[in-house]
Amino acid sequence: MNKSSKVYVAGHLGLVGGGIWRAFERHGYTNLLGRSIDEVDLINQQSVEDFFAKEKPEVVVLVAAKVGGIQANNTYRGQFIYENIMIEMNVIHAAYKHGAQKLLFLGSSCIYPKLAEQPIKEEALLTGPLEPTNESYAIAKIAGIRLCDAYNRQYGTNFISAMPTNMYGPGDNYHPENSHVLPALIRRFHEAKVSGADKVVCWGTGTPLREFLYSDDLAEACVFLVENANYKEMAFTDASGTVQSHINVGSGREVTIKELAETVRQVVGFEGVIEWDHSKPDGTPRKLMDSSRINALGWKPQVSLKEGIARAYADFLSRIG
C-alpha cells in the first residue's frame, strides 16, 4: 500500500478510531475515509453494502463497536452481543466482497478466559470460561476474530486482528454509568474536587491488576500493523490445531486499581480520601497481555501511565468547558 491508498476507518469519531485517524495523518496518508452513524449505519447491512460499493476502500480498520465498562456490559448484554456482531459481519463481509487489500479488526483483551495464565498469550483464546460481566462483548469480539481467520483461509484475504489492552486518552467516554474504569475515575475525582467532597467511593477492593495503554500508542501500533503485518506471516496454530492470526497490543505494565485511583487522585488534585465499596464487583482479578509478538516486530509504546492520565484529564477539562 502507499500513502494515497484509500483507507476507511470505521469508528473514526471515537476514542480509538480518532487516534488511529490522526496517526494515519501523521504518517502522511492523504486518502482517509470516515463516516458518522448518520451517514453509514454499520448495523444495517444495506447501508454498509452501499458505502463499500461506492467507495471501495483498499484498507479497512474496523474500530467501531458498542463499548462500556462493567455496569454497561452487565446491563445491556443483548445490545452488546447483537450490535457488535452485526457491525463485524457487515463490515468484514463487505471488505471481502469489494476487494479490500487489507483489513485490521480491533478486538479486546476480554476475549481471553477470566483465569488465563498471566501474562496472557494469544494461544489462550477459548481455553477457559470468560469473565461473566463482559461475556456478551467478548463473544462478539471472538466472532469477529474467527470471521477474519475463516475468510483468510477460504477466500485468501489478508484480514488481521489486534487485541488491545485497556484503552484511555483524548475523546474517551466519561459517562457516569457507562464508561470504563479510568475515565470514570477521572470524572469522579474531578467532581469531588469541584464540590469540595472529603472522599471518593470506588467499586470493589482495589486489588485487581490492570494494564493500560494510551490511545495514541495503540493508534501507532495499528498503523504499524497495517504497514508491516500480514496474515500468512502472523498466523499460528494453537494447541487444538486451529489456525489463528490475532496479535496482542499492550503496554507490558500493570497496576492495581488502588494504585490507578491514587494516580488519578494526584493528577486531578483531589485532596480527600478514597473509600472502597467491597459490595461491588471487582471483575477479572488480573489481566496482563503478553505483547512479545508485536514487540518482536518492532513496535513498543511510548507514553507512561501518569503522563497519559494527565493528557486525558486535560482533554476532559477541555470538553466540559
C-alpha positions, -999 to 999 in steps of 0.1 A, spaced: 0 0 0 11 36 -5 2 69 12 -26 76 -13 -43 43 -7 -80 47 3 -82 39 40 -116 35 57 -115 39 95 -148 26 107 -155 43 140 -132 73 134 -151 96 158 -144 75 189 -115 73 213 -95 47 194 -107 55 159 -99 92 163 -64 83 175 -59 60 145 -72 86 121 -46 111 135 -19 85 133 -25 79 96 -24 116 90 9 119 109 23 91 87 13 111 56 -18 92 44 -39 115 22 -70 95 13 -88 87 46 -125 78 47 -147 83 78 -185 82 81 -207 91 111 -236 67 120 -260 91 103 -241 86 71 -234 48 73 -252 27 99 -229 -2 104 -256 -23 120 -276 -21 87 -263 -45 60 -277 -25 31 -262 8 44 -227 -9 47 -231 -25 13 -240 8 -4 -210 25 11 -185 -2 1 -199 -5 -34 -195 33 -39 -161 39 -22 -143 5 -25 -117 12 2 -84 -6 -2 -77 -8 35 -103 -11 63 -96 -5 100 -126 -18 120 -127 0 153 -165 8 156 -182 -11 184 -207 -9 212 -185 -4 243 -187 3 280 -175 -7 315 -186 -34 339 -220 -19 346 -228 -13 310 -217 -47 299 -238 -63 326 -269 -43 320 -270 -42 281 -260 -78 274 -283 -82 244 -273 -49 228 -236 -56 233 -237 -90 215 -262 -81 188 -248 -47 178 -212 -58 178 -217 -90 158 -238 -71 132 -211 -45 128 -184 -71 124 -204 -93 100 -214 -64 78 -181 -47 75 -158 -78 72 -180 -93 46 -183 -61 26 -145 -57 27 -141 -92 12 -169 -87 -13 -155 -54 -26 -118 -64 -27 -102 -47 2 -65 -55 2 -62 -55 40 -84 -53 70 -74 -47 106 -101 -57 132 -98 -43 167 -108 -68 194 -103 -66 231 -83 -83 259 -116 -95 274 -117 -123 247 -94 -143 270 -105 -166 298 -111 -149 332 -84 -171 348 -60 -173 319 -23 -178 327 -5 -144 331 8 -127 311 -18 -137 285 -6 -152 253 -26 -152 220 -29 -190 223 -51 -186 255 -81 -178 234 -111 -202 241 -91 -222 267 -114 -214 296 -146 -196 308 -149 -159 301 -154 -131 327 -192 -132 332 -197 -94 335 -185 -88 299 -192 -122 283 -216 -108 256 -190 -83 244 -162 -109 245 -182 -134 225 -190 -108 198 -153 -99 196 -143 -136 193 -168 -140 165 -150 -111 146 -116 -127 151 -129 -161 139 -146 -145 109 -113 -129 98 -95 -162 101 -122 -181 83 -122 -156 54 -84 -157 52 -85 -195 49 -114 -198 25 -110 -167 3 -73 -158 6 -80 -124 22 -54 -105 43 -75 -98 74 -57 -95 107 -69 -88 143 -53 -68 171 -62 -73 207 -56 -41 227 -55 -39 264 -75 -13 284 -75 19 265 -78 56 276 -70 90 262 -84 120 243 -120 116 232 -128 89 259 -163 83 272 -168 99 306 -204 89 312 -210 84 349 -226 49 344 -213 36 310 -176 45 310 -146 23 316 -127 24 349 -100 51 341 -123 78 326 -149 70 353 -122 77 379 -112 110 362 -147 122 363 -154 110 398 -123 127 413 -128 159 393 -164 162 405 -154 155 441 -127 182 438 -151 208 424 -178 200 450 -153 200 479 -161 165 489 -139 148 515 -140 113 500 -145 94 467 -161 59 468 -147 34 443 -160 0 434 -146 -33 447 -115 -40 468 -90 -21 446 -68 -53 444 -73 -64 408 -43 -57 385 -49 -40 352 -28 -29 322 -35 4 304 -24 17 270 -26 53 259 -48 57 228 -21 73 206 2 44 214 -25 20 202 -30 42 171 7 40 162 5 2 167 -24 -1 143 -7 19 115 24 -2 122 4 -34 117 -13 -22 86 21 -13 71 41 -43 83 20 -73 92 3 -99 70 -20 -128 78 3 -155 64 33 -142 85 12 -137 117 -8 -170 116 -1 -196 142 -16 -229 152 -29 -233 187 -30 -264 209 -63 -275 193 -49 -273 158 -68 -241 149 -51 -215 127 -53 -180 142 -38 -146 134 -47 -122 162 -20 -103 180 -18 -86 214 -12 -49 218 -4 -38 254 19 -16 274 35 -45 293 30 -26 326 3 -33 352 -10 -15 383 -36 -23 409 -69 -4 407 -59 12 441 -26 24 425 -46 37 395 -71 55 417 -43 71 436 -25 83 405 -57 98 391 -63 115 425 -29 131 423 -32 142 387 -67 157 393 -56 173 425 -83 159 448 -72 161 485 -97 138 501 -96 101 508 -105 71 488 -131 46 502 -136 12 487 -171 -4 484 -164 -41 488 -201 -49 479 -194 -40 442 -177 -65 418 -140 -65 411 -142 -82 377 -112 -103 365 -85 -105 392 -56 -99 369 -52 -92 332 -18 -86 317 -12 -91 280 19 -108 266 28 -84 238 61 -100 229 49 -109 193 43 -73 183 73 -61 202 94 -85 182 80 -70 150 94 -36 161 66 -18 180 67 -5 216 46 20 235 60 55 243 36 72 268 38 65 305 6 60 326 9 92 346 17 113 315 -12 97 297 -36 103 326 -25 140 327 -32 143 289 -66 125 294 -75 149 322 -66 179 301 -89 166 274 -117 160 299 -114 196 312 -115 210 276 -147 190 269 -166 201 299 -158 238 291 
